[in-house]
C-alpha cells in the first residue's frame, strides 16, 4: 500500500504542468531536436542515444511537445523514489525508506531535474543501480546474477552519458577495495564478467549502427570516445559547487552530524554488517563524484547519508547540536533572502542594468518579464517555514521538526518552481 501512496504522491509532484514552460536549456533543446529522429532506423546518429530513444517513444505517443519530452524524467522520478524506499526498507525498515524518498524529493535540484528534459535522472538511476548491485555481490548466494545486472545497468548508463560511467565505477570499486583491505567480495572472474556485460549494450548498438549507417560512422564514434577518454573529467569551478551544494539543502547540512555521531551515540556498533558497508560505498560514491566529476549524480549518495542521519535523529538515537540547528536556520534565511533578492532585482531591473556586467545577469534584467513586490513573500514564507522547523528542533521534537522541514520544503519547492521557473526563462 505504501508503494502505491509514494507512486501517487510522486506523480502529483512531477507530472502536472510539465508542459507549461518552454524548453530553453541548450542541452534540453538539443534533446528535443533529436528525440523524434534518434530511434532505430530513423536515419540519424547520436553518440549516446538511450535518453533520446525514451523521448522518441514519448513523442511518438504524445507529440513533439515540452510535456512529452519531460514525461520520461517524471516517470523516472517515480521509479527512483520507489527504489529508494524499497532499498531503505530492506536495510532497516520502512521509516528509513520513507525518509530517503522524502529527502531526495524534498531538495531543490532533484525536484527540478525530475521536471526537466535533461538525461541526468536516467543516468543517475542506472549508475546507482550498477553500484548497488555491485555492493550486494558480497551478500548473496547467487553473485553471478548481480554481476550481470550491475554490468547491464552500467552499459545502459554508458548509452546515456558515455564511457565516463565505467571510469567512475572502476574508481569506486578501487576505493572500496582499499577501504576494505581487499575484501570486496568481487572476484577477478566477476570483474571480467561485469566489464563484459557493461560493454554489451554499446557493442550491440554499434553493430546495428555499422550495418545501418556504415562502419565509417562507427570509426567516427570511436575517435569521439577516444577524445572523451583523453579528458574524461568535466571542467568545474567554484560557481558549479555553489549551485550543487545549496541545491541539496537541507539534506547537505545533515552530513555535519557525522562529525560527532561516533562520540555521542552508542548505537554505531549495533548496525548490521551489510548496512555498515553500504554506508562506506555511499561515502565513496559521494566523494568520488563530488571531487572528480561534480554533477547531479552526487545527490544520490548524499540523500542516503542524510536520510540515515534523519532516521537516527527522529528515533532519538542521536541529537542535533545547537550550532547545527542555527546553521540550518541561517542557510534557510540566506536562501529565502536570495529568492526575495531575485524578485527585487526584477522589480528594479532598469535601475540595476547599467551596473551589471555578467551576461546572464544582464539577460535576466533585459527580459520583458514583469515582477511585483508581493512575490518577495515567497522568500519570506520559506524563511518562516525553516524557522518553524527550527523551533521544533530546539525543543528536541526532532521528528516533528524534520517532517515540517522536508514536507514543507517539498510543497514549497513545487509551488515556487511553477511560479518562478517560467519567469527565469530568458
C-alpha positions as CSV (number, residue, x, y, z in Angstrom):
1,X,0.0,0.0,0.0
2,X,2.8,2.4,0.8
3,X,4.4,1.8,-2.6
4,X,1.1,3.0,-4.2
5,X,1.0,6.0,-2.0
6,X,4.5,7.0,-2.8
7,X,3.9,6.5,-6.6
8,X,0.7,8.6,-6.4
9,X,2.4,11.4,-4.4
10,X,5.4,11.4,-6.7
11,X,3.2,11.5,-9.8
12,X,1.3,14.5,-8.4
13,X,4.6,16.3,-7.8
14,X,6.4,15.6,-11.0
15,X,3.7,15.3,-13.8
16,X,1.2,18.2,-13.5
17,X,2.1,21.3,-15.6
18,X,5.2,19.6,-17.2
19,X,4.5,21.4,-20.5
20,X,3.8,24.8,-19.0
21,X,7.4,26.0,-19.5
22,X,9.1,26.0,-23.0
23,X,12.4,24.2,-23.3
24,X,15.2,26.8,-23.1
25,X,18.2,24.9,-21.7
26,X,20.7,24.2,-24.6
27,X,21.0,20.5,-23.8
28,X,17.3,20.2,-23.4
29,X,16.8,21.9,-26.8
30,X,19.3,19.5,-28.3
31,X,17.5,16.5,-26.9
32,X,14.2,18.0,-28.1
33,X,15.5,18.4,-31.7
34,X,17.0,14.9,-31.9
35,X,14.4,12.8,-29.9
36,X,12.0,12.3,-32.8
37,X,14.8,11.0,-35.1
38,X,17.2,9.0,-32.9
39,X,15.2,5.8,-32.8
40,X,16.4,2.7,-34.7
41,X,16.0,3.2,-38.5
42,X,15.4,6.9,-38.2
43,X,18.3,7.9,-40.4
44,X,20.4,9.9,-37.9
45,X,23.2,9.1,-35.5
46,X,23.5,10.4,-31.9
47,X,26.6,9.4,-29.8
48,X,24.7,8.4,-26.6
49,X,21.1,7.6,-27.8
50,X,19.3,5.9,-24.9
51,X,17.8,9.1,-23.5
52,X,16.7,10.1,-27.0
53,X,15.0,6.8,-27.5
54,X,12.9,7.3,-24.4
55,X,12.0,10.7,-25.6
56,X,11.2,9.4,-29.0
57,X,8.7,6.9,-27.6
58,X,7.1,9.7,-25.6
59,X,7.0,12.0,-28.6
60,X,5.5,9.2,-30.7
61,X,2.5,8.8,-28.5
62,X,2.1,12.4,-27.2
63,X,3.5,14.6,-29.9
64,X,6.6,16.8,-30.0
65,X,5.7,19.0,-27.0
66,X,7.6,20.0,-23.9
67,X,5.3,17.8,-21.9
68,X,6.2,14.7,-23.9
69,X,9.9,15.5,-23.7
70,X,9.8,15.9,-20.0
71,X,7.5,13.0,-19.2
72,X,10.2,10.3,-19.1
73,X,12.0,12.2,-16.4
74,X,8.8,12.4,-14.3
75,X,8.3,8.6,-14.7
76,X,12.0,8.0,-13.8
77,X,11.4,10.2,-10.7
78,X,8.6,8.0,-9.6
79,X,10.6,4.8,-10.1
80,X,13.6,6.4,-8.3
81,X,11.6,7.2,-5.2
82,X,10.1,3.7,-5.1
83,X,13.5,2.2,-5.5
84,X,15.0,4.3,-2.6
85,X,12.0,3.3,-0.4
86,X,12.4,-0.4,-1.2
87,X,16.2,-0.4,-0.5
88,X,15.8,1.6,2.7
89,X,13.1,-0.8,3.9
90,X,15.3,-3.8,3.0
91,X,18.3,-2.5,5.0
92,X,16.4,-1.2,8.1
93,X,12.6,-0.6,8.0
94,X,10.0,1.4,6.1
95,X,10.9,4.5,8.1
96,X,14.4,4.7,6.5
97,X,12.9,4.1,3.1
98,X,10.3,6.8,3.6
99,X,12.9,9.3,4.8
100,X,15.2,8.6,1.9
101,X,12.4,9.1,-0.7
102,X,11.2,12.2,1.1
103,X,14.6,13.8,1.4
104,X,15.5,13.1,-2.2
105,X,12.3,14.6,-3.5
106,X,12.4,17.5,-0.9
107,X,15.6,19.1,-2.1
108,X,15.7,21.7,-4.8
109,X,17.9,20.1,-7.5
110,X,16.4,16.6,-7.6
111,X,12.9,18.0,-7.8
112,X,13.8,20.4,-10.7
113,X,15.7,17.6,-12.6
114,X,12.7,15.3,-12.5
115,X,10.7,18.1,-14.2
116,X,13.3,18.8,-16.8
117,X,14.1,17.3,-20.2
118,X,17.8,16.5,-19.3
119,X,19.3,13.0,-19.3
120,X,20.7,13.3,-15.8
121,X,17.9,11.5,-13.8
122,X,18.1,8.4,-16.1
123,X,21.9,8.3,-15.9
124,X,21.9,8.8,-12.1
125,X,19.4,6.0,-11.6
126,X,21.2,3.5,-13.8
127,X,24.6,4.3,-12.3
128,X,23.2,3.9,-8.8
129,X,21.7,0.5,-9.6
130,X,25.1,-0.5,-11.0
131,X,26.8,0.4,-7.8
132,X,24.1,-1.1,-5.6
133,X,24.2,-4.5,-7.4
134,X,28.0,-4.4,-7.2
135,X,27.8,-3.9,-3.5
136,X,25.3,-6.7,-2.9
137,X,27.6,-9.3,-4.6
138,X,29.3,-9.9,-1.3
139,X,26.0,-10.7,0.5
140,X,24.2,-13.1,-1.9
141,X,24.5,-16.8,-2.6
142,X,23.9,-16.1,-6.4
143,X,26.5,-13.4,-7.2
144,X,26.5,-14.1,-11.0
145,X,23.0,-12.7,-11.3
146,X,24.0,-9.5,-9.6
147,X,27.2,-9.2,-11.6
148,X,25.2,-9.4,-14.8
149,X,22.6,-6.9,-13.6
150,X,25.3,-4.5,-12.4
151,X,27.1,-4.7,-15.7
152,X,24.0,-4.2,-17.8
153,X,23.0,-1.2,-15.8
154,X,26.5,0.3,-16.3
155,X,26.3,-0.5,-20.0
156,X,23.0,1.3,-20.3
157,X,24.4,4.3,-18.3
158,X,27.2,4.5,-20.9
159,X,24.5,4.8,-23.6
160,X,23.1,7.8,-21.7
161,X,26.3,9.8,-21.0
162,X,29.3,8.0,-22.3
163,X,32.2,5.9,-21.1
164,X,32.9,8.2,-18.1
165,X,30.4,5.9,-16.2
166,X,32.8,3.0,-16.5
167,X,35.7,5.0,-15.2
168,X,33.7,6.2,-12.2
169,X,32.5,2.7,-11.4
170,X,36.1,1.4,-11.5
171,X,37.3,4.2,-9.3
172,X,34.5,3.4,-6.8
173,X,35.4,-0.3,-6.8
174,X,39.1,0.6,-6.3
175,X,38.3,2.9,-3.4
176,X,36.2,0.2,-1.7
177,X,39.0,-2.4,-2.3
178,X,41.4,0.0,-0.5
179,X,38.9,0.7,2.3
180,X,38.0,-2.9,2.8
181,X,41.7,-4.0,2.6
182,X,40.9,-6.2,-0.5
183,X,37.8,-7.8,0.9
184,X,35.3,-6.6,-1.7
185,X,33.5,-9.9,-2.4
186,X,34.1,-9.3,-6.1
187,X,36.4,-11.9,-7.6
188,X,38.5,-11.4,-10.7
189,X,36.2,-13.6,-12.7
190,X,33.3,-11.4,-11.5
191,X,35.1,-8.3,-12.6
192,X,35.8,-9.6,-16.1
193,X,32.2,-10.7,-16.5
194,X,31.0,-7.4,-15.1
195,X,33.0,-5.4,-17.7
196,X,31.9,-7.7,-20.4
197,X,28.2,-7.1,-19.8
198,X,28.9,-3.4,-19.4
199,X,30.2,-3.4,-22.9
200,X,27.5,-5.5,-24.5
201,X,24.8,-2.7,-24.8
202,X,27.2,-0.4,-26.6
203,X,28.5,-3.3,-28.7
204,X,25.0,-4.3,-29.9
205,X,24.1,-0.7,-30.7
206,X,27.4,0.0,-32.5
207,X,27.0,-3.2,-34.5
208,X,23.5,-2.1,-35.5
209,X,24.8,1.4,-36.3
210,X,27.6,0.0,-38.5
211,X,25.1,-2.1,-40.5
212,X,22.5,0.7,-40.9
213,X,24.7,3.8,-41.2
214,X,28.1,2.3,-42.3
215,X,31.2,1.4,-40.4
216,X,32.7,4.8,-41.1
217,X,30.2,6.2,-38.5
218,X,31.5,3.7,-36.0
219,X,35.0,4.8,-36.6
220,X,34.0,8.4,-36.1
221,X,32.3,7.3,-32.9
222,X,35.5,5.6,-31.7
223,X,37.5,8.8,-32.3
224,X,34.8,10.8,-30.5
225,X,35.0,8.4,-27.4
226,X,38.8,8.5,-27.5
227,X,38.7,12.2,-27.3
228,X,36.4,12.0,-24.3
229,X,38.6,9.5,-22.6
230,X,41.7,11.7,-23.1
231,X,40.0,14.3,-20.9
232,X,37.2,12.5,-19.1
233,X,36.6,14.9,-16.2
234,X,34.3,17.9,-16.9
235,X,35.6,21.3,-16.2
236,X,34.3,22.6,-12.9
237,X,34.6,25.8,-11.0
238,X,33.6,27.4,-7.7
239,X,30.3,28.6,-9.2
240,X,29.3,25.0,-10.0
241,X,29.9,23.9,-6.4
242,X,27.9,26.9,-5.3
243,X,24.9,25.6,-7.2
244,X,25.3,21.9,-6.4
245,X,25.7,22.1,-2.6
246,X,22.9,24.7,-1.8
247,X,20.8,22.9,-4.4
248,X,20.5,19.9,-2.0
249,X,19.5,22.0,1.0
250,X,18.5,21.0,3.7
251,X,20.0,17.5,3.2
252,X,23.5,18.6,2.7
253,X,23.7,20.2,6.2
254,X,22.8,16.9,7.8
255,X,26.2,15.5,6.7
256,X,27.6,17.6,9.5
257,X,26.0,15.1,12.0
258,X,28.7,12.6,11.0
259,X,31.4,14.8,12.6
260,X,30.3,13.9,16.1
261,X,27.9,10.9,15.8
262,X,30.5,8.4,16.9
263,X,31.3,10.2,20.1
264,X,27.7,10.8,21.1
265,X,25.9,7.6,20.1
266,X,26.2,4.0,21.4
267,X,24.2,2.6,18.5
268,X,27.1,2.6,16.0
269,X,28.3,-0.9,16.9
270,X,24.8,-2.5,16.6
271,X,24.3,-2.0,12.9
272,X,24.2,-5.0,10.5
273,X,27.4,-5.5,8.6
274,X,25.8,-5.0,5.2
275,X,24.4,-1.7,6.3
276,X,27.8,-0.5,7.5
277,X,29.3,-1.5,4.2
278,X,26.6,0.2,2.3
279,X,27.4,3.5,4.1
280,X,31.0,3.0,3.1
281,X,30.0,2.6,-0.5
282,X,27.8,5.7,-0.3
283,X,30.6,7.8,1.2
284,X,33.0,6.7,-1.5
285,X,30.3,7.4,-4.1
286,X,29.8,10.9,-2.7
287,X,33.4,12.0,-2.6
288,X,34.5,10.5,-5.9
289,X,31.7,12.2,-7.7
290,X,31.9,15.5,-5.9
291,X,35.7,15.8,-6.3
292,X,36.3,14.2,-9.7
293,X,33.1,14.7,-11.6
294,X,30.9,17.3,-9.9
295,X,27.4,16.7,-11.2
296,X,23.9,15.9,-10.1
297,X,25.0,12.3,-9.6
298,X,26.3,13.3,-6.1
299,X,22.7,13.9,-4.9
300,X,22.1,10.1,-4.8
301,X,24.6,9.2,-2.1
302,X,24.1,12.5,-0.3
303,X,20.4,11.8,0.0
304,X,21.0,8.3,1.6
305,X,23.6,9.7,4.0
306,X,21.2,12.4,5.1
307,X,18.3,10.0,5.3
308,X,20.4,7.8,7.7
309,X,21.0,10.7,10.0
310,X,17.4,11.8,9.9
311,X,16.3,8.2,10.6
312,X,18.5,8.1,13.7
313,X,17.6,11.6,14.9
314,X,13.9,11.1,14.5
315,X,14.2,7.8,16.5
316,X,16.0,9.6,19.4
317,X,19.3,7.7,18.8
318,X,21.2,10.9,18.0
319,X,20.9,14.6,18.9
320,X,21.3,17.7,16.9
321,X,23.6,20.3,18.4
322,X,22.6,23.9,18.8
323,X,25.2,25.2,16.3
324,X,23.9,22.7,13.7
325,X,20.3,24.0,14.1
326,X,21.5,27.6,14.0
327,X,23.4,26.8,10.7
328,X,20.2,25.3,9.3
329,X,18.3,28.4,10.2
330,X,21.0,30.8,8.7
331,X,21.1,28.8,5.5
332,X,17.3,28.8,5.2
333,X,17.3,32.6,5.7
334,X,20.0,33.1,3.1
335,X,18.1,31.0,0.5
336,X,14.8,32.9,1.4
337,X,16.5,36.3,1.1
338,X,18.0,35.1,-2.2
339,X,14.6,34.4,-3.6
340,X,13.4,37.8,-2.4
341,X,16.5,39.4,-4.0
342,X,15.7,37.8,-7.4
343,X,12.2,39.4,-7.2
344,X,13.6,42.8,-6.2
345,X,16.2,42.7,-9.0
346,X,13.3,42.1,-11.4
347,X,11.3,45.0,-9.9
348,X,14.3,47.4,-10.2
349,X,15.9,45.9,-13.3
350,X,16.0,49.2,-15.2
351,X,17.9,50.8,-12.3
352,X,20.4,47.9,-11.9
353,X,21.1,47.2,-15.6
354,X,23.8,49.9,-16.0
355,X,25.8,48.5,-13.1
356,X,25.7,44.8,-14.1
357,X,28.3,43.2,-16.4
358,X,27.7,39.5,-16.2
359,X,26.0,38.3,-19.4
360,X,23.5,36.0,-17.7
361,X,22.5,38.7,-15.2
362,X,22.1,41.3,-18.0
363,X,20.0,38.9,-19.9
364,X,17.7,38.5,-16.8
365,X,17.5,42.2,-16.4
366,X,16.8,42.8,-20.0
367,X,14.0,40.2,-20.2
368,X,10.4,41.6,-20.6
369,X,9.1,39.5,-17.7
370,X,7.2,41.6,-15.2
371,X,7.8,41.3,-11.4
372,X,5.8,42.5,-8.4
373,X,6.6,43.3,-4.8
374,X,4.2,40.7,-3.5
375,X,6.4,37.9,-5.0
376,X,9.0,38.6,-2.2
377,X,6.5,36.8,0.0
378,X,7.8,33.5,-1.4
379,X,11.2,34.1,0.1
380,X,9.7,35.3,3.4
381,X,7.5,32.3,3.6
382,X,10.4,30.0,3.1
383,X,12.2,31.7,6.0
384,X,9.1,31.2,8.1
385,X,8.9,27.6,7.1
386,X,12.6,26.9,8.1
387,X,12.1,29.0,11.3
388,X,9.1,26.8,12.4
389,X,11.1,23.7,11.8
390,X,14.0,25.1,13.9
391,X,11.6,25.9,16.8
392,X,10.6,22.2,16.9
393,X,14.3,21.1,16.7
394,X,15.4,23.4,19.5
395,X,12.6,21.9,21.6
396,X,14.0,18.4,20.7
397,X,10.9,17.5,18.9
398,X,13.0,16.1,16.2
399,X,10.5,14.1,14.2
400,X,8.0,17.0,14.1
401,X,10.8,19.4,13.1
402,X,12.2,17.3,10.4
403,X,8.8,16.4,8.9
404,X,8.0,20.1,8.9
405,X,11.3,20.9,7.2
406,X,11.2,18.3,4.4
407,X,7.4,18.1,3.7
408,X,7.2,21.9,3.9
409,X,10.2,22.3,1.6
410,X,8.7,19.7,-0.8
411,X,5.4,21.6,-1.1
412,X,7.1,25.0,-1.2
413,X,9.6,23.9,-4.0
414,X,6.7,22.5,-6.0
415,X,4.7,25.8,-5.8
416,X,7.7,28.1,-6.2
417,X,9.0,26.2,-9.2
418,X,5.7,26.6,-11.0
419,X,5.8,30.3,-10.3
420,X,9.5,31.2,-10.8
421,X,10.8,28.9,-13.5
422,X,8.7,30.5,-16.3
423,X,9.9,33.9,-15.2
424,X,13.5,32.9,-15.2
425,X,13.4,31.7,-18.8
426,X,15.1,34.4,-20.8
